[in-house]
Amino acid sequence: MRAMMLGLLVASPFSAAPAMASGAKPDPAAVIAYSVIKGDNLYTLAERYFAKTEDYRVVQRLNRVADPYRLQIGTRLVIPRSLLRQVPIRAVVLSYRGSVRIGNPGTMARPTVGMMVAEGDLIETGGKSFVSLRMPDGTAVALPSQSRIRVDRLRRTLLAGNVNREFSIEKGRARANVEPDGNSHSDFRFSTPVAVSAVRGTILRMSYDPVIGRATSEVVDGKVQFSATGGATHIVSAGFGTASNLAETLPLLPPPAIIDAGRVQSDEQLQFAIQPLAGASRYHVQIAKDAGFLEVLDETETMSSGVQFPSLPNGEYFVRATGLDQNALEGLPATYSFKRRLNRITATAESRRAGRYHQYLFRWHTPDTKTAQYRFQLSTDAESASPVVDEPGLTEASFIITDLPPGVYFWRVKIVEIEDGQVHKQWTRFEELRVEAR
């Protein structure tokens, strides 16, 4: 029975591979080489790795294997990539903020950190909203606000090990940090209705505006193949960008400088000043918890070189700025770390009788500090370098002065706090105190 079956196998026609039957060598890029190990035979290999088990016959014929159930250990088999099975992989939500929805159309919901994202899922962000994903190979995709992408393909090819990742940008922007995996058949694609960007290891941004039907692509690191529908295909190198309506690649604007970017941000609002950049029509500025900007907290686009953001809790953060040129190509980023150290101080003064003396009680409140020392100053004018009273080293949030002479005074308090070996200082503004003659 076994001999009859093998005879039929050898005699079977292989119309799908006439070149192989004639002894012609297959294209090296279309096959993989597999080294046989103990326990292997063509049938079990097909069960584990092939899309169709019966395709072991193709491999038998291609490699001139007499008995598919007997393979010598160490034999190198040539296997066409087209026969190998692909299995789905999934991305996970690294972080999100604001109004984000993920899921199949009609069943989209708010995500959670660690949530799995699969082929066919849509991802949408609202205003001031952000989300980032990470794939098993370490590749990360981040969406800023007002964007929508669809996950078209997330798959790994068994035995060959290459991964294929495809995302369609339906609106807005997306950024990818694609990890090179050493497999030349792995790929990553951003597509839009008017253009496609295909990459391997690189840092890429791509956008699509459905109103005007225009796509842009900018490369921060590596190379990208950009193909516009009905147009030319460009190889876009690091530091260059292009768009579906451009006939060439253009150099990106250099990173803009943020003046004194590393200073401690101690005011109620975060404030940054961008050094004006030649050729920039506007600026894109983001705040994040991490230097890779996968945990974006806020962003803005502005034509002004002065940028403000709402308050954030104390901590370490990162700010990134880019310039956009007249073609709406976003330039190279400048990233800075900064410390958020909010030192709010509110101060009040009141007068009261204490027997035959008149006392002035100065009090202040510092809601952002746990332990601190204070310095109290009282002057006869707001510009005086020689205060009437100068009392450092106070540990209580109050100070009393008895029987001030009539006049106009100005007072302020300095908060001094030591954290992680660093000293943080801040003065209140001058408050006026009028003492009337009695």
TORZABA-664297 format. One record per residue (C-alpha): z, x, y. Coordinates in pm, 1 decimal. Example, Ala and Ser with C-alpha at 12.3 -4.5 7.8 and 13.67 -1.06 7.14 Angstrom:
REM residues 2
@c3:780.0 c1:1230.0 c2:-450.0
@c3:714.0 c1:1367.0 c2:-106.0
***
This chain:
REM residues 438
@c3:0.0 c1:0.0 c2:0.0
@c3:91.4 c1:283.5 c2:238.3
@c3:-235.3 c1:468.1 c2:161.7
@c3:-441.9 c1:158.3 c2:227.9
@c3:-280.0 c1:101.6 c2:565.9
@c3:-336.9 c1:462.0 c2:674.0
@c3:-696.7 c1:440.9 c2:566.8
@c3:-747.2 c1:141.0 c2:787.2
@c3:-588.8 c1:322.0 c2:1078.5
@c3:-820.9 c1:617.3 c2:1054.6
@c3:-1124.8 c1:395.4 c2:1016.3
@c3:-1037.2 c1:169.3 c2:1310.0
@c3:-1266.5 c1:191.9 c2:1613.9
@c3:-1124.4 c1:312.4 c2:1950.7
@c3:-1366.9 c1:171.7 c2:2200.1
@c3:-1110.9 c1:224.1 c2:2480.1
@c3:-1140.7 c1:603.3 c2:2450.4
@c3:-1493.2 c1:711.2 c2:2345.8
@c3:-1460.4 c1:1045.9 c2:2526.1
@c3:-1146.5 c1:1123.8 c2:2328.6
@c3:-1322.1 c1:1039.7 c2:2000.5
@c3:-1600.9 c1:1283.8 c2:2080.4
@c3:-1353.9 c1:1566.8 c2:2131.6
@c3:-1376.9 c1:1582.4 c2:2512.2
@c3:-1056.3 c1:1699.0 c2:2681.5
@c3:-875.3 c1:1435.7 c2:2891.2
@c3:-801.0 c1:1486.5 c2:3258.3
@c3:-473.8 c1:1690.4 c2:3270.4
@c3:-344.1 c1:1470.5 c2:3552.1
@c3:-388.5 c1:1158.6 c2:3335.3
@c3:-175.6 c1:1278.2 c2:3042.8
@c3:163.3 c1:1427.9 c2:2967.5
@c3:255.7 c1:1679.5 c2:2699.9
@c3:539.7 c1:1586.8 c2:2468.3
@c3:710.4 c1:1827.3 c2:2225.1
@c3:809.4 c1:1662.5 c2:1896.5
@c3:1178.6 c1:1674.7 c2:1802.2
@c3:1360.0 c1:1592.4 c2:1478.9
@c3:1326.2 c1:1224.4 c2:1381.0
@c3:1008.7 c1:1160.4 c2:1583.9
@c3:700.5 c1:986.0 c2:1451.4
@c3:420.7 c1:816.0 c2:1641.4
@c3:545.2 c1:466.9 c2:1567.6
@c3:902.8 c1:527.2 c2:1690.0
@c3:769.9 c1:706.3 c2:1999.0
@c3:554.1 c1:404.7 c2:2073.1
@c3:847.6 c1:167.5 c2:2029.2
@c3:1060.6 c1:369.6 c2:2271.4
@c3:812.0 c1:469.8 c2:2537.8
@c3:481.4 c1:279.9 c2:2520.8
@c3:392.6 c1:-46.5 c2:2691.2
@c3:232.2 c1:-161.3 c2:2362.8
@c3:357.5 c1:-38.5 c2:2028.0
@c3:7.3 c1:-51.8 c2:1875.3
@c3:-108.5 c1:211.6 c2:2124.9
@c3:33.3 c1:477.6 c2:1894.4
@c3:-312.5 c1:462.5 c2:1735.3
@c3:-469.2 c1:598.0 c2:2055.4
@c3:-230.7 c1:893.2 c2:2051.1
@c3:-295.7 c1:947.7 c2:1680.3
@c3:-671.5 c1:967.4 c2:1737.3
@c3:-644.9 c1:1179.5 c2:2052.0
@c3:-422.0 c1:1436.9 c2:1882.7
@c3:-599.3 c1:1418.9 c2:1541.5
@c3:-276.7 c1:1329.5 c2:1363.2
@c3:-341.7 c1:1261.1 c2:995.0
@c3:-16.1 c1:1078.2 c2:919.1
@c3:150.3 c1:893.7 c2:1213.0
@c3:479.0 c1:889.8 c2:1018.2
@c3:488.7 c1:1266.1 c2:972.1
@c3:505.0 c1:1496.6 c2:1275.1
@c3:598.8 c1:1862.3 c2:1264.4
@c3:890.8 c1:1953.6 c2:1492.0
@c3:766.4 c1:2145.0 c2:1795.6
@c3:414.7 c1:1995.8 c2:1786.5
@c3:287.8 c1:1920.6 c2:2136.6
@c3:133.4 c1:1576.0 c2:2170.3
@c3:-98.0 c1:1475.1 c2:2453.3
@c3:-11.1 c1:1120.7 c2:2565.8
@c3:-208.6 c1:927.3 c2:2830.7
@c3:12.8 c1:816.6 c2:3118.6
@c3:-157.5 c1:478.4 c2:3119.1
@c3:8.6 c1:396.9 c2:2784.5
@c3:364.9 c1:456.9 c2:2900.5
@c3:603.2 c1:173.2 c2:2973.9
@c3:750.7 c1:125.6 c2:3321.8
@c3:1101.0 c1:-9.8 c2:3365.3
@c3:1251.3 c1:-160.4 c2:3680.7
@c3:1497.5 c1:36.9 c2:3889.7
@c3:1715.0 c1:-101.8 c2:4166.0
@c3:1832.5 c1:4.7 c2:4504.6
@c3:2186.9 c1:-55.9 c2:4626.6
@c3:2307.2 c1:-162.1 c2:4970.0
@c3:2477.4 c1:138.4 c2:5128.7
@c3:2587.0 c1:-31.9 c2:5447.7
@c3:2503.7 c1:-323.9 c2:5672.3
@c3:2611.2 c1:-467.8 c2:6002.5
@c3:2547.8 c1:-796.4 c2:6179.8
@c3:2305.0 c1:-1064.1 c2:6063.7
@c3:2141.0 c1:-933.0 c2:5745.7
@c3:1992.0 c1:-1140.1 c2:5462.2
@c3:1862.1 c1:-1019.0 c2:5126.5
@c3:1715.6 c1:-1200.7 c2:4826.7
@c3:1420.6 c1:-1396.8 c2:4698.0
@c3:1249.7 c1:-1627.3 c2:4949.1
@c3:1450.6 c1:-1948.6 c2:4965.4
@c3:1765.7 c1:-1793.2 c2:4817.1
@c3:1842.4 c1:-1520.9 c2:5069.1
@c3:2206.7 c1:-1450.9 c2:5143.5
@c3:2436.7 c1:-1214.1 c2:5327.5
@c3:2464.5 c1:-883.4 c2:5137.2
@c3:2766.3 c1:-689.2 c2:5019.8
@c3:2803.9 c1:-311.5 c2:4998.1
@c3:2691.9 c1:-207.5 c2:4650.0
@c3:2472.0 c1:-514.9 c2:4604.0
@c3:2161.8 c1:-452.3 c2:4390.1
@c3:1817.2 c1:-494.7 c2:4545.0
@c3:1518.4 c1:-544.0 c2:4314.8
@c3:1142.2 c1:-594.0 c2:4317.0
@c3:1040.5 c1:-910.1 c2:4499.9
@c3:1343.3 c1:-917.0 c2:4730.0
@c3:1305.9 c1:-972.7 c2:5102.5
@c3:1530.4 c1:-793.7 c2:5351.8
@c3:1574.8 c1:-929.8 c2:5706.0
@c3:1780.2 c1:-810.0 c2:6001.3
@c3:1863.4 c1:-1007.7 c2:6315.2
@c3:1946.9 c1:-881.9 c2:6662.5
@c3:2189.1 c1:-585.6 c2:6675.4
@c3:2185.3 c1:-580.9 c2:6294.1
@c3:2120.0 c1:-296.9 c2:6050.9
@c3:2102.5 c1:-230.3 c2:5678.1
@c3:2044.2 c1:76.7 c2:5460.0
@c3:1957.8 c1:110.8 c2:5090.1
@c3:1974.9 c1:399.6 c2:4846.1
@c3:1765.7 c1:437.8 c2:4529.9
@c3:1869.1 c1:616.4 c2:4208.2
@c3:1676.9 c1:931.8 c2:4305.5
@c3:1864.3 c1:955.3 c2:4637.7
@c3:1583.3 c1:819.6 c2:4856.0
@c3:1722.3 c1:609.4 c2:5142.0
@c3:1558.0 c1:331.6 c2:5343.2
@c3:1706.8 c1:201.7 c2:5668.3
@c3:1608.7 c1:-104.0 c2:5872.7
@c3:1698.8 c1:-144.9 c2:6239.3
@c3:1736.0 c1:-482.7 c2:6407.1
@c3:1466.0 c1:-753.3 c2:6416.1
@c3:1288.8 c1:-625.0 c2:6104.5
@c3:1168.8 c1:-772.1 c2:5775.3
@c3:1043.7 c1:-587.5 c2:5467.2
@c3:961.2 c1:-687.9 c2:5110.7
@c3:1034.5 c1:-476.4 c2:4803.9
@c3:700.6 c1:-467.0 c2:4623.7
@c3:768.8 c1:-209.3 c2:4354.6
@c3:1068.9 c1:-17.5 c2:4218.7
@c3:984.9 c1:132.5 c2:3879.9
@c3:1031.4 c1:440.2 c2:3664.2
@c3:781.9 c1:546.3 c2:3397.4
@c3:947.4 c1:622.2 c2:3065.2
@c3:897.5 c1:969.2 c2:2918.5
@c3:699.5 c1:1087.6 c2:3224.6
@c3:995.3 c1:1021.2 c2:3455.1
@c3:796.0 c1:951.4 c2:3773.1
@c3:925.6 c1:680.1 c2:4006.2
@c3:716.7 c1:444.4 c2:4218.9
@c3:862.3 c1:277.2 c2:4527.6
@c3:661.9 c1:45.0 c2:4751.7
@c3:782.7 c1:-156.9 c2:5051.4
@c3:582.0 c1:-394.3 c2:5273.3
@c3:683.6 c1:-406.5 c2:5637.4
@c3:618.0 c1:-760.0 c2:5757.3
@c3:781.3 c1:-714.7 c2:6097.7
@c3:968.4 c1:-447.4 c2:6288.0
@c3:1046.8 c1:-95.4 c2:6175.6
@c3:1175.6 c1:96.0 c2:5875.8
@c3:1277.0 c1:455.4 c2:5817.5
@c3:1275.7 c1:643.4 c2:5487.7
@c3:1426.8 c1:973.4 c2:5380.4
@c3:1231.7 c1:1035.8 c2:5061.0
@c3:1389.6 c1:1286.2 c2:4824.3
@c3:1139.9 c1:1514.9 c2:4648.2
@c3:1196.3 c1:1498.1 c2:4272.0
@c3:951.7 c1:1764.2 c2:4155.4
@c3:732.2 c1:1505.4 c2:3982.0
@c3:386.1 c1:1503.2 c2:4137.9
@c3:324.9 c1:1148.8 c2:4008.9
@c3:624.1 c1:999.9 c2:4191.0
@c3:531.1 c1:825.7 c2:4512.4
@c3:670.6 c1:622.8 c2:4799.5
@c3:474.3 c1:380.2 c2:5014.9
@c3:531.7 c1:181.6 c2:5329.2
@c3:254.5 c1:-73.3 c2:5379.3
@c3:167.7 c1:-323.2 c2:5649.0
@c3:-118.4 c1:-572.4 c2:5669.8
@c3:-321.3 c1:-314.1 c2:5864.8
@c3:-212.6 c1:27.8 c2:5732.3
@c3:-40.1 c1:215.8 c2:5449.9
@c3:167.1 c1:534.6 c2:5460.7
@c3:205.7 c1:716.5 c2:5127.5
@c3:451.8 c1:1002.5 c2:5092.7
@c3:645.5 c1:1211.3 c2:4845.9
@c3:928.5 c1:1417.6 c2:4996.4
@c3:951.4 c1:1349.6 c2:5367.8
@c3:1127.8 c1:1171.7 c2:5653.5
@c3:906.7 c1:890.1 c2:5773.2
@c3:922.3 c1:601.6 c2:6019.9
@c3:678.3 c1:311.9 c2:6017.7
@c3:651.1 c1:-7.8 c2:6220.0
@c3:441.6 c1:-321.2 c2:6233.5
@c3:399.3 c1:-569.2 c2:6517.1
@c3:253.4 c1:-891.6 c2:6373.0
@c3:181.4 c1:-1031.1 c2:6720.3
@c3:-72.7 c1:-762.6 c2:6806.0
@c3:-147.4 c1:-659.1 c2:6445.7
@c3:-65.2 c1:-291.6 c2:6504.6
@c3:110.6 c1:-40.0 c2:6278.2
@c3:253.2 c1:297.5 c2:6374.0
@c3:373.3 c1:588.5 c2:6163.9
@c3:570.1 c1:896.8 c2:6267.4
@c3:660.3 c1:1193.8 c2:6048.1
@c3:980.0 c1:1386.9 c2:6116.0
@c3:957.7 c1:1611.8 c2:5810.2
@c3:692.6 c1:1665.4 c2:5541.3
@c3:347.0 c1:1505.0 c2:5530.6
@c3:217.9 c1:1148.0 c2:5508.7
@c3:-119.6 c1:999.9 c2:5417.7
@c3:-184.4 c1:719.2 c2:5665.5
@c3:-469.1 c1:479.5 c2:5584.6
@c3:-568.1 c1:206.7 c2:5828.9
@c3:-748.4 c1:-100.7 c2:5696.4
@c3:-1118.1 c1:-53.8 c2:5773.0
@c3:-1040.3 c1:274.7 c2:5945.9
@c3:-996.9 c1:641.9 c2:5877.9
@c3:-735.6 c1:808.0 c2:5657.9
@c3:-521.6 c1:1071.1 c2:5827.9
@c3:-289.3 c1:1334.7 c2:5689.7
@c3:2.7 c1:1321.4 c2:5932.2
@c3:214.7 c1:1635.8 c2:5944.1
@c3:571.4 c1:1677.8 c2:6064.0
@c3:599.2 c1:1631.9 c2:6439.4
@c3:294.1 c1:1405.7 c2:6458.4
@c3:226.7 c1:1034.0 c2:6451.1
@c3:-57.3 c1:784.7 c2:6459.2
@c3:-130.9 c1:413.1 c2:6476.1
@c3:-376.7 c1:171.3 c2:6322.1
@c3:-568.3 c1:157.3 c2:6651.8
@c3:-584.6 c1:535.3 c2:6701.6
@c3:-862.1 c1:758.0 c2:6575.6
@c3:-645.5 c1:1069.1 c2:6548.5
@c3:-293.4 c1:1196.6 c2:6503.1
@c3:-92.2 c1:1282.6 c2:6813.0
@c3:202.7 c1:1518.1 c2:6866.3
@c3:532.9 c1:1334.3 c2:6897.0
@c3:749.5 c1:1370.1 c2:7202.8
@c3:1014.7 c1:1642.2 c2:7169.5
@c3:1381.3 c1:1545.1 c2:7127.3
@c3:1535.8 c1:1427.2 c2:7454.5
@c3:1854.7 c1:1597.7 c2:7569.6
@c3:2171.5 c1:1394.9 c2:7623.0
@c3:2370.8 c1:1545.8 c2:7907.1
@c3:2721.1 c1:1652.5 c2:7800.4
@c3:2672.7 c1:1458.3 c2:7476.9
@c3:2979.1 c1:1602.6 c2:7305.0
@c3:3230.8 c1:1497.7 c2:7566.8
@c3:3515.9 c1:1272.3 c2:7458.8
@c3:3424.5 c1:908.4 c2:7523.4
@c3:3744.2 c1:772.7 c2:7676.9
@c3:3616.9 c1:489.7 c2:7896.5
@c3:3613.0 c1:123.4 c2:7791.6
@c3:3234.9 c1:139.8 c2:7741.5
@c3:3047.5 c1:427.9 c2:7579.7
@c3:2824.0 c1:596.9 c2:7834.9
@c3:2543.8 c1:849.0 c2:7781.3
@c3:2302.3 c1:1011.1 c2:8025.2
@c3:1958.7 c1:1119.7 c2:7897.4
@c3:1778.9 c1:1406.6 c2:8065.3
@c3:1446.3 c1:1249.2 c2:8177.1
@c3:1171.3 c1:1343.5 c2:7930.8
@c3:813.0 c1:1393.4 c2:8045.2
@c3:578.5 c1:1143.0 c2:7880.3
@c3:852.0 c1:900.0 c2:7773.1
@c3:798.3 c1:537.8 c2:7874.6
@c3:1133.6 c1:433.2 c2:7727.5
@c3:1414.8 c1:560.5 c2:7507.9
@c3:1560.6 c1:446.0 c2:7176.5
@c3:1930.9 c1:525.9 c2:7137.8
@c3:2148.2 c1:457.0 c2:6831.8
@c3:2516.4 c1:496.6 c2:6745.4
@c3:2619.1 c1:559.0 c2:6382.7
@c3:2914.1 c1:657.0 c2:6167.8
@c3:2712.0 c1:922.2 c2:5982.4
@c3:2472.6 c1:1198.9 c2:6083.0
@c3:2199.5 c1:1051.9 c2:5859.4
@c3:2217.6 c1:719.3 c2:6048.4
@c3:2248.9 c1:510.1 c2:5735.9
@c3:2553.4 c1:336.2 c2:5886.6
@c3:2414.3 c1:235.4 c2:6224.8
@c3:2659.3 c1:49.1 c2:6449.3
@c3:2453.0 c1:-25.0 c2:6758.5
@c3:2121.5 c1:53.8 c2:6924.2
@c3:1924.0 c1:-15.0 c2:7237.5
@c3:1583.5 c1:52.9 c2:7390.6
@c3:1583.0 c1:119.5 c2:7761.9
@c3:1358.9 c1:251.5 c2:8037.2
@c3:1666.0 c1:391.6 c2:8211.5
@c3:1810.3 c1:735.9 c2:8142.1
@c3:2161.4 c1:589.7 c2:8164.6
@c3:2279.2 c1:408.6 c2:7849.4
@c3:2592.3 c1:203.5 c2:7783.8
@c3:2732.1 c1:60.3 c2:7462.2
@c3:3026.1 c1:-175.2 c2:7403.0
@c3:3363.2 c1:-36.2 c2:7305.0
@c3:3425.9 c1:113.8 c2:6960.3
@c3:3751.3 c1:206.3 c2:6785.3
@c3:3872.6 c1:564.2 c2:6816.6
@c3:3706.4 c1:805.0 c2:6575.4
@c3:3415.3 c1:1043.9 c2:6514.5
@c3:3062.9 c1:911.7 c2:6572.9
@c3:2702.4 c1:1023.5 c2:6617.3
@c3:2447.4 c1:936.3 c2:6884.6
@c3:2072.3 c1:978.1 c2:6837.8
@c3:1804.9 c1:949.0 c2:7104.6
@c3:1425.4 c1:944.8 c2:7087.1
@c3:1155.2 c1:896.7 c2:7346.3
@c3:863.4 c1:656.7 c2:7301.0
@c3:528.3 c1:750.2 c2:7452.3
@c3:257.2 c1:527.4 c2:7600.6
@c3:119.7 c1:462.6 c2:7249.8
@c3:461.3 c1:334.0 c2:7137.2
@c3:495.4 c1:633.0 c2:6904.1
@c3:861.4 c1:724.1 c2:6865.6
@c3:931.5 c1:1093.3 c2:6916.7
@c3:1148.5 c1:1345.5 c2:6740.0
@c3:1521.0 c1:1267.8 c2:6737.8
@c3:1806.6 c1:1447.8 c2:6910.4
@c3:2136.7 c1:1389.6 c2:6725.9
@c3:2481.5 c1:1470.4 c2:6862.0
@c3:2834.2 c1:1416.2 c2:6737.5
@c3:3099.5 c1:1286.6 c2:6973.0
@c3:3461.0 c1:1177.3 c2:6964.4
@c3:3570.4 c1:833.2 c2:7072.9
@c3:3914.2 c1:853.1 c2:7229.8
@c3:3996.9 c1:540.4 c2:7425.8
@c3:4302.4 c1:600.7 c2:7648.6
@c3:4364.1 c1:279.6 c2:7837.0
@c3:4653.3 c1:278.6 c2:8082.4
@c3:4774.9 c1:-18.2 c2:8283.6
@c3:5041.3 c1:43.1 c2:8549.0
@c3:5273.1 c1:-172.4 c2:8763.5
@c3:5543.4 c1:-109.8 c2:9025.4
@c3:5831.2 c1:-328.0 c2:9140.4
@c3:6129.0 c1:-290.7 c2:9372.5
@c3:6488.6 c1:-400.1 c2:9312.6
@c3:6838.9 c1:-362.3 c2:9455.6
@c3:7092.3 c1:-148.0 c2:9271.9
@c3:7416.0 c1:-186.0 c2:9469.9
@c3:7357.1 c1:-35.4 c2:9813.1
@c3:7049.2 c1:149.5 c2:9687.4
@c3:6691.6 c1:30.8 c2:9669.2
@c3:6507.0 c1:132.2 c2:9353.8
@c3:6135.8 c1:144.0 c2:9277.9
@c3:6048.6 c1:98.9 c2:8910.0
@c3:5710.8 c1:233.0 c2:8799.6
@c3:5592.0 c1:123.5 c2:8454.8
@c3:5277.8 c1:175.7 c2:8249.8
@c3:5133.5 c1:63.7 c2:7915.9
@c3:4911.1 c1:269.6 c2:7682.3
@c3:4791.8 c1:46.6 c2:7393.8
@c3:4574.2 c1:313.9 c2:7231.9
@c3:4841.4 c1:577.2 c2:7171.0
@c3:5127.9 c1:601.2 c2:6925.4
@c3:5316.9 c1:900.6 c2:7062.6
@c3:5246.9 c1:1065.8 c2:7397.2
@c3:5399.7 c1:1236.7 c2:7696.9
@c3:5338.8 c1:1133.7 c2:8055.4
@c3:5321.0 c1:1292.1 c2:8396.4
@c3:5414.0 c1:1086.1 c2:8704.6
@c3:5291.4 c1:1172.8 c2:9055.4
@c3:5365.9 c1:1011.1 c2:9391.8
@c3:5178.8 c1:1124.4 c2:9704.4
@c3:5141.5 c1:1021.8 c2:10067.0
@c3:4762.2 c1:1000.1 c2:10026.4
@c3:4518.9 c1:967.5 c2:9737.5
@c3:4371.3 c1:1313.2 c2:9795.7
@c3:4694.6 c1:1505.8 c2:9834.0
@c3:4722.1 c1:1828.5 c2:9636.1
@c3:5097.3 c1:1840.6 c2:9703.5
@c3:5260.4 c1:1525.5 c2:9568.0
@c3:5600.0 c1:1411.6 c2:9693.0
@c3:5708.7 c1:1358.1 c2:9333.0
@c3:5557.9 c1:1537.0 c2:9033.0
@c3:5742.6 c1:1474.9 c2:8707.2
@c3:5579.5 c1:1602.6 c2:8381.6
@c3:5708.3 c1:1577.1 c2:8026.8
@c3:5817.5 c1:1213.4 c2:8038.8
@c3:5856.0 c1:1041.3 c2:7701.7
@c3:5935.1 c1:693.4 c2:7834.4
@c3:5663.1 c1:474.7 c2:7985.5
@c3:5857.8 c1:423.9 c2:8310.6
@c3:6001.9 c1:614.9 c2:8605.0
@c3:6253.1 c1:519.9 c2:8879.5
@c3:6268.0 c1:648.8 c2:9237.7
@c3:6560.4 c1:554.2 c2:9464.6
@c3:6543.9 c1:489.7 c2:9841.7
@c3:6193.2 c1:588.6 c2:9940.0
@c3:6144.5 c1:629.6 c2:10314.7
@c3:5917.9 c1:369.6 c2:10478.8
@c3:5547.2 c1:448.1 c2:10450.4
@c3:5235.4 c1:418.5 c2:10239.8
@c3:5234.4 c1:595.8 c2:9904.6
@c3:4989.2 c1:650.9 c2:9622.3
@c3:5095.5 c1:698.1 c2:9263.0
@c3:4936.0 c1:765.1 c2:8925.8
@c3:5026.1 c1:852.2 c2:8566.4
@c3:4869.8 c1:1103.4 c2:8329.6
@c3:4878.4 c1:1045.5 c2:7954.2
@c3:4895.1 c1:1358.0 c2:7734.3
@c3:4846.6 c1:1320.3 c2:7357.8
@c3:4798.3 c1:1580.0 c2:7084.3
@c3:4590.6 c1:1478.8 c2:6782.0
@c3:4453.5 c1:1707.9 c2:6510.7
@c3:4541.2 c1:2010.7 c2:6721.3
@c3:4348.0 c1:1882.0 c2:7023.1
@c3:4501.4 c1:1778.3 c2:7353.4
@c3:4374.1 c1:1455.9 c2:7513.3
@c3:4452.8 c1:1386.4 c2:7878.0
@c3:4371.2 c1:1103.9 c2:8115.2
@c3:4492.3 c1:988.4 c2:8456.2
@c3:4520.9 c1:632.5 c2:8578.4
@c3:4353.7 c1:559.9 c2:8907.5
@c3:4574.9 c1:582.7 c2:9218.0
@c3:4779.7 c1:271.3 c2:9292.0
@c3:4900.0 c1:195.4 c2:9644.2
@c3:5267.3 c1:126.1 c2:9724.9
@c3:5386.2 c1:16.3 c2:10073.6
@c3:5752.3 c1:62.6 c2:10162.1
@c3:5859.9 c1:-141.2 c2:10463.6
@c3:6141.6 c1:-41.4 c2:10702.4
@c3:6468.9 c1:-226.7 c2:10641.8
***
